[in-house]
């Protein structure tokens, strides 16, 4: 809404792919994207990634173990903030100082059908450590009012897409994949399409010891089993109308356990693309183009599978000048400012919440900064 003072916010995202922390700086009034600043990705070391993996899910770790990982995660985010601020000052000394941090934390369980979503991370500790006020807890109020609590980036996608020809679909392929459909007016629809990189990563890790299928090389050397893909796509989730969302572990790679590493990777890649194609049935109109963000856009096998499945142009978001690695972090910078100004973070058409829903918890920096 007109009249809100523009702020400089720094967004932080630790995604379900477990690869690391995305951090990005943005200038916004909560409605418009006024200026995009520096961005960076800080990879998790292997030891911390395994600690984080160990607290995912219900009851897999003790409360003490989870608290210890949450503290370590928060301090790693504080280091990412300091690193990005240094990069920003060096690259553009005139860019306004950061007023606010949007801290997503890391989702360890997401069961919207049971009214549960949990992100670990300590907003108060992050505010004390960085000296900058922090907004966290973006999802719980949405869930408490009948929403899925996800996806939350769509309002940011809508703000970015104002200058694009529409309808357009923004497909984020992280651990889970989600789509934002943006119509010719202000119409917007969003939901999780199905697995993103998570199943492929988990399979490749188990089958080869590598953390991911880099550039889709393993999948490109294999052959997708159509019968297995069809069986996977028979899951009732794909027939359920949106709004809907998934936990990282709602699907497992068991269906390809009898296949070679290459054929398993090819089959799971085809499954991810097929799930996106199945989502078209719920879109109000066919998108003119599909813009892809998240790590999946770097997987050539997956991008090719998406083009085959969707039978239309599938492009990385860099095609329209967006920063694909920074988009989710930018979204939480944007949402932090919206939270501060009491603007909705989610809508009935993006999460199924009962009305446009505000959210977030503010932790003021020491001294009120």
C-alpha positions as CSV (number, residue, x, y, z in Angstrom):
1,X,0.0,0.0,0.0
2,X,1.2,3.5,-0.8
3,X,2.7,5.3,2.1
4,X,4.9,2.6,3.6
5,X,8.5,3.7,4.0
6,X,11.0,1.7,1.9
7,X,13.3,-0.5,4.0
8,X,16.4,-2.5,3.3
9,X,15.9,-6.1,4.3
10,X,18.2,-9.1,4.3
11,X,16.5,-12.4,3.7
12,X,17.8,-15.8,4.8
13,X,16.7,-19.2,3.6
14,X,17.9,-22.7,4.5
15,X,16.1,-25.0,2.1
16,X,15.0,-28.6,2.1
17,X,17.9,-29.6,-0.2
18,X,20.2,-29.1,2.8
19,X,22.8,-27.5,0.6
20,X,23.4,-24.3,2.7
21,X,22.2,-20.8,3.4
22,X,21.0,-18.4,0.7
23,X,21.2,-14.8,1.8
24,X,20.1,-11.7,-0.2
25,X,19.5,-8.0,0.3
26,X,16.5,-6.2,-1.0
27,X,15.0,-2.6,-0.9
28,X,11.2,-2.7,-0.7
29,X,8.1,-1.0,0.7
30,X,6.5,-4.4,1.1
31,X,4.6,-4.1,-2.2
32,X,7.2,-3.1,-4.8
33,X,10.7,-4.4,-5.4
34,X,12.6,-1.1,-5.5
35,X,16.1,-2.4,-5.7
36,X,18.0,-5.7,-5.5
37,X,21.2,-5.7,-3.6
38,X,24.0,-8.3,-3.0
39,X,23.4,-12.0,-2.6
40,X,25.4,-15.0,-1.6
41,X,25.2,-18.7,-0.8
42,X,27.1,-20.2,2.1
43,X,27.4,-24.0,1.8
44,X,27.0,-26.2,4.8
45,X,30.0,-28.4,5.6
46,X,29.4,-32.1,5.4
47,X,29.5,-32.6,9.1
48,X,26.8,-30.0,9.8
49,X,24.7,-31.2,6.9
50,X,24.6,-34.6,8.5
51,X,23.7,-33.1,11.9
52,X,20.9,-31.2,10.3
53,X,19.7,-34.3,8.5
54,X,19.6,-36.1,11.8
55,X,17.0,-33.8,13.3
56,X,14.6,-33.9,10.3
57,X,11.2,-35.5,10.9
58,X,9.1,-36.4,13.9
59,X,10.9,-37.8,17.0
60,X,14.2,-38.7,15.2
61,X,16.3,-36.6,17.6
62,X,16.1,-35.7,21.3
63,X,15.0,-32.2,22.3
64,X,18.6,-31.5,23.4
65,X,20.0,-32.6,20.0
66,X,17.5,-30.5,18.2
67,X,18.2,-27.4,20.3
68,X,22.0,-27.8,19.8
69,X,21.5,-28.0,16.0
70,X,19.1,-25.0,16.1
71,X,21.7,-22.9,17.9
72,X,24.5,-23.9,15.5
73,X,22.2,-23.2,12.6
74,X,21.4,-19.7,13.9
75,X,25.1,-18.9,14.4
76,X,25.9,-20.1,10.9
77,X,23.2,-17.7,9.7
78,X,24.8,-14.9,11.7
79,X,28.1,-15.6,9.9
80,X,26.2,-15.5,6.6
81,X,24.8,-12.1,7.5
82,X,28.2,-10.7,8.3
83,X,29.7,-12.1,5.2
84,X,26.9,-10.7,3.0
85,X,27.1,-7.3,4.7
86,X,30.8,-7.2,4.0
87,X,30.2,-8.1,0.4
88,X,27.5,-5.5,0.0
89,X,29.7,-2.7,1.5
90,X,32.6,-3.6,-0.7
91,X,30.5,-3.9,-3.9
92,X,28.2,-0.9,-3.4
93,X,29.2,1.4,-0.5
94,X,26.2,3.6,-1.2
95,X,23.6,0.9,-0.8
96,X,21.4,1.7,2.3
97,X,22.2,-0.2,5.5
98,X,20.1,-3.2,6.4
99,X,17.1,-2.3,8.6
100,X,15.6,-5.8,9.1
101,X,16.4,-9.5,8.7
102,X,13.9,-12.1,7.5
103,X,15.0,-15.4,9.0
104,X,13.2,-18.5,7.7
105,X,15.2,-21.0,9.8
106,X,15.1,-24.6,8.6
107,X,12.0,-26.8,8.3
108,X,12.4,-30.0,10.2
109,X,8.8,-31.2,9.9
110,X,5.8,-30.0,7.8
111,X,2.5,-31.8,8.3
112,X,-0.2,-29.3,7.5
113,X,-2.9,-32.0,7.6
114,X,-2.1,-32.3,11.3
115,X,-1.7,-28.6,11.8
116,X,2.1,-28.9,12.3
117,X,5.0,-27.1,10.8
118,X,8.3,-26.5,12.6
119,X,11.2,-24.4,11.7
120,X,14.3,-24.5,13.9
121,X,16.4,-21.3,14.5
122,X,16.5,-18.7,17.2
123,X,15.4,-15.2,16.0
124,X,16.2,-13.6,19.3
125,X,19.8,-15.0,19.2
126,X,20.2,-13.9,15.6
127,X,19.1,-10.3,16.5
128,X,21.5,-10.2,19.5
129,X,24.4,-11.6,17.4
130,X,23.9,-9.4,14.3
131,X,22.6,-6.2,16.0
132,X,19.8,-6.1,13.5
133,X,16.1,-6.7,14.2
134,X,14.8,-10.0,13.0
135,X,11.4,-11.4,11.8
136,X,11.0,-15.1,11.9
137,X,8.1,-17.7,12.4
138,X,6.5,-16.9,9.0
139,X,4.4,-20.1,8.8
140,X,2.6,-20.9,12.1
141,X,-0.2,-18.3,12.0
142,X,-1.1,-19.3,8.5
143,X,-1.4,-22.9,9.6
144,X,-3.4,-21.9,12.7
145,X,-6.0,-20.3,10.4
146,X,-6.6,-23.3,8.1
147,X,-3.7,-22.7,5.7
148,X,-1.0,-25.1,4.5
149,X,1.8,-22.8,5.7
150,X,3.4,-23.1,2.3
151,X,4.4,-22.0,-0.2
152,X,5.2,-18.5,1.0
153,X,7.2,-17.0,-1.9
154,X,4.2,-16.4,-4.3
155,X,3.5,-12.8,-3.2
156,X,7.1,-12.0,-4.0
157,X,6.9,-13.8,-7.3
158,X,3.8,-11.7,-8.1
159,X,5.7,-8.4,-7.2
160,X,8.5,-9.4,-9.5
161,X,6.3,-10.5,-12.4
162,X,4.4,-7.2,-12.7
163,X,6.3,-6.2,-15.8
164,X,6.0,-9.7,-17.5
165,X,3.5,-10.9,-20.0
166,X,1.1,-13.1,-18.2
167,X,-0.1,-15.7,-17.4
168,X,3.2,-17.0,-16.3
169,X,4.3,-19.8,-14.0
170,X,7.2,-19.5,-11.6
171,X,8.5,-23.0,-10.7
172,X,10.7,-23.3,-7.7
173,X,12.6,-26.6,-7.6
174,X,14.3,-27.0,-4.2
175,X,13.9,-30.2,-2.2
176,X,10.2,-29.9,-2.9
177,X,8.9,-28.2,-6.0
178,X,6.2,-25.5,-6.0
179,X,4.5,-23.4,-8.7
180,X,3.2,-19.9,-8.6
181,X,0.7,-19.1,-11.4
182,X,0.3,-15.4,-12.0
183,X,-2.6,-14.2,-14.2
184,X,-3.2,-11.2,-16.3
185,X,-4.7,-9.2,-13.4
186,X,-3.7,-9.7,-9.8
187,X,-4.9,-13.3,-9.9
188,X,-2.5,-15.7,-8.2
189,X,-2.5,-19.4,-7.4
190,X,0.3,-21.4,-5.7
191,X,0.9,-25.0,-4.4
192,X,3.5,-27.7,-4.1
193,X,3.7,-29.7,-7.3
194,X,5.5,-32.7,-5.8
195,X,9.1,-33.7,-5.1
196,X,11.9,-31.4,-6.4
197,X,15.5,-32.3,-5.9
198,X,15.1,-34.2,-2.7
199,X,14.3,-37.7,-4.0
200,X,17.0,-37.5,-6.7
201,X,19.5,-36.3,-4.2
202,X,18.6,-39.0,-1.7
203,X,18.8,-41.7,-4.4
204,X,22.2,-40.5,-5.7
205,X,23.6,-40.2,-2.2
206,X,22.5,-43.7,-1.3
207,X,23.5,-45.2,-4.7
208,X,26.8,-43.4,-5.3
209,X,27.8,-41.5,-2.2
210,X,27.7,-38.2,-4.1
211,X,25.4,-35.5,-2.6
212,X,23.5,-34.8,-5.9
213,X,23.2,-35.5,-9.6
214,X,25.4,-32.7,-10.7
215,X,24.1,-31.3,-14.1
216,X,21.9,-34.4,-14.3
217,X,24.8,-36.4,-15.6
218,X,23.8,-39.6,-13.9
219,X,20.2,-39.3,-15.1
220,X,21.3,-38.6,-18.6
221,X,23.3,-41.8,-18.7
222,X,20.3,-43.9,-17.6
223,X,16.8,-44.7,-18.9
224,X,13.6,-43.7,-17.2
225,X,11.2,-46.5,-16.4
226,X,7.8,-45.4,-17.6
227,X,5.9,-48.0,-15.5
228,X,7.6,-46.8,-12.3
229,X,6.9,-43.2,-13.1
230,X,3.3,-44.0,-13.8
231,X,3.0,-45.8,-10.5
232,X,4.5,-42.9,-8.6
233,X,2.2,-40.4,-10.3
234,X,-0.8,-42.5,-9.1
235,X,-0.3,-41.1,-5.6
236,X,-3.5,-39.4,-4.5
237,X,-1.6,-36.2,-3.8
238,X,-1.5,-35.4,-7.5
239,X,-5.3,-35.7,-7.8
240,X,-5.9,-33.5,-4.8
241,X,-6.9,-29.9,-5.8
242,X,-4.8,-27.0,-4.4
243,X,-4.1,-25.5,-2.0
244,X,-1.7,-28.3,-1.0
245,X,1.8,-28.7,0.3
246,X,4.4,-31.4,1.1
247,X,7.0,-32.3,3.5
248,X,10.4,-33.2,2.1
249,X,10.0,-36.8,3.2
250,X,6.4,-37.4,2.0
251,X,7.8,-39.4,-0.9
252,X,10.7,-42.0,-0.8
253,X,13.0,-43.4,-3.4
254,X,12.0,-47.0,-2.5
255,X,10.2,-47.4,-5.9
256,X,13.5,-47.4,-7.7
257,X,15.5,-49.5,-5.3
258,X,15.6,-52.4,-7.9
259,X,17.1,-50.1,-10.6
260,X,20.7,-49.2,-11.5
261,X,21.9,-45.9,-10.1
262,X,21.6,-44.3,-13.6
263,X,18.1,-45.7,-14.3
264,X,17.0,-44.8,-10.8
265,X,18.1,-41.2,-11.2
266,X,16.5,-41.0,-14.7
267,X,13.2,-42.4,-13.3
268,X,13.1,-40.0,-10.4
269,X,13.9,-37.1,-12.6
270,X,11.1,-38.0,-14.9
271,X,8.8,-38.3,-11.9
272,X,9.6,-34.8,-10.7
273,X,8.9,-33.5,-14.2
274,X,5.7,-35.5,-14.5
275,X,4.4,-34.2,-11.2
276,X,4.9,-30.6,-12.5
277,X,3.0,-31.6,-15.7
278,X,0.2,-33.0,-13.6
279,X,-0.1,-29.6,-11.8
280,X,-1.3,-28.0,-15.1
281,X,-4.7,-29.5,-14.6
282,X,-5.3,-27.1,-11.7
283,X,-4.1,-23.9,-13.3
284,X,-6.8,-21.4,-14.5
285,X,-5.1,-20.8,-17.8
286,X,-2.0,-22.2,-19.6
287,X,1.1,-20.2,-18.8
288,X,2.8,-18.5,-21.7
289,X,6.1,-19.6,-20.2
290,X,7.6,-21.5,-17.2
291,X,10.3,-19.7,-15.3
292,X,12.4,-22.0,-13.1
293,X,14.3,-21.0,-10.0
294,X,16.0,-23.1,-7.3
295,X,18.8,-25.6,-7.7
296,X,16.8,-27.8,-10.1
297,X,17.3,-25.3,-12.9
298,X,21.0,-26.4,-13.0
299,X,20.0,-30.0,-13.7
300,X,20.1,-30.3,-17.5
301,X,18.3,-33.7,-17.3
302,X,15.5,-32.2,-15.3
303,X,15.1,-29.1,-17.4
304,X,15.0,-31.3,-20.5
305,X,12.4,-33.6,-18.9
306,X,10.3,-30.5,-17.9
307,X,10.3,-29.3,-21.5
308,X,9.2,-32.7,-22.7
309,X,6.5,-33.0,-20.1
310,X,5.2,-29.4,-20.3
311,X,5.5,-29.1,-24.1
312,X,6.3,-25.4,-23.8
313,X,9.1,-23.0,-23.1
314,X,10.9,-23.8,-19.8
315,X,13.6,-21.2,-18.9
316,X,15.7,-20.3,-15.9
317,X,14.6,-17.1,-14.2
318,X,17.8,-15.4,-15.2
319,X,16.2,-15.1,-18.7
320,X,14.1,-12.3,-17.3
321,X,16.9,-10.8,-15.1
322,X,16.0,-12.5,-11.8
323,X,18.6,-14.1,-9.5
324,X,17.7,-17.7,-9.4
325,X,19.9,-18.6,-6.4
326,X,18.7,-15.6,-4.4
327,X,15.0,-15.7,-5.1
328,X,13.8,-17.5,-2.0
329,X,16.1,-15.4,0.3
330,X,14.8,-12.3,-1.4
331,X,11.3,-13.5,-0.8
332,X,11.9,-13.7,3.0
333,X,13.4,-10.2,3.0
334,X,10.2,-9.0,1.2
335,X,8.0,-10.9,3.6
336,X,9.8,-9.5,6.7
337,X,9.0,-6.0,5.6
338,X,5.4,-7.0,4.9
339,X,5.2,-8.5,8.4
340,X,6.6,-5.3,10.0
341,X,3.9,-3.3,8.2
342,X,1.1,-5.7,9.0
343,X,0.6,-6.8,5.3
344,X,-0.6,-10.3,4.5
345,X,2.1,-12.9,3.9
346,X,-0.3,-15.5,2.4
347,X,-3.7,-15.6,0.7
348,X,-6.5,-18.2,0.4
349,X,-5.2,-18.9,-3.2
350,X,-1.6,-19.4,-2.1
351,X,-1.9,-21.5,1.1
352,X,-5.7,-22.1,1.6
353,X,-5.7,-19.9,4.7
354,X,-9.2,-18.7,5.6
355,X,-8.4,-15.0,4.8
356,X,-5.4,-12.9,3.8
357,X,-3.1,-13.6,6.7
358,X,-0.4,-11.6,8.4
359,X,2.4,-13.4,10.3
360,X,5.9,-13.4,11.6
361,X,7.4,-12.6,15.0
362,X,9.6,-9.5,15.5
363,X,12.7,-9.6,17.6
364,X,14.1,-6.1,18.1
365,X,17.9,-5.7,18.1
366,X,19.5,-4.6,21.3
367,X,19.0,-0.9,21.5
368,X,15.9,-1.0,19.4
369,X,17.8,-1.0,16.1
